[in-house]
Amino acid sequence: MEVRLQKYLADAGVASRRRAEELILEGKVSVNGVVITELGTKVDDKVDSVFYNGKRVMNNERMVYIMLHKPEGFVTTVKDQFDRPTVMDLLKGISERVVPVGRLDYDTSGLLILTNDGDLTYKLTHPKHLVEKTYMAKLFGRPDQNALNQFKWGVNIDGRRTEPARLEIVEDLGKYTMCKITITEGRNRQVRKMCDEVKHPVAMLKRIATGKIELGDLPKGKYRLLTDKEVKYLKSL
Ligand code: URA
């Protein structure tokens, strides 16, 4: 079947569709020995041979969808420039070339989805798809009604207001407050910056859900395959 080159690369788990487009424009992809820099190019996996980085890109991997409970102290990349542990180190037994869907900071723990389904990665990380992400956050001090309202209206970070978010008080811990925070975007260090902005910095941050997919009691550092129902749900978003 003929598909666009960027979709072919994404389906093969090389990169998200957006990143695949960049790789093509950068001249890093060849088809039948010819470097291709046109985004409209179509390829047929039965007749064309696609190469990226000197390696043949095959498209016959099974699709896998993984939920990982990321611990603190791991970076969410496939390879770290400073050789720190990456989330990939925790996926022993997975041979497919999965990539993380979005990012959790080095010092954030919790639910991370990884897949080799480039289409789903593209969809879930595209700024126009507002998927709710829920966090448990231990914050310094006790957020008052004003802080809660600021989250509701959106908080100005990096010169731009966030989409409306939710800050709920869960438990008073004295010096700290345990809170549940829900955001719909995936901006860089978004929760931490929003909390800094309302003067209640984050002491601990853990993602507990993406949409209706919940981390549940999956132990830290462990992973499981998503159920068919969960995959179907993610594709429907
Ligand atoms: N917001 C943050 O600040 N950090 C994360 O890891 C995720 C969301």
Boltz pocket constraint, residues with backbone or C-beta under 6 A from the ligand:
constraints:
  - pocket:
      binder: B
      contacts: [[A, 103], [A, 104], [A, 105], [A, 106], [A, 108], [A, 187], [A, 188], [A, 189], [A, 190], [A, 191], [A, 192], [A, 193], [A, 205]]
      max_distance: 6.0
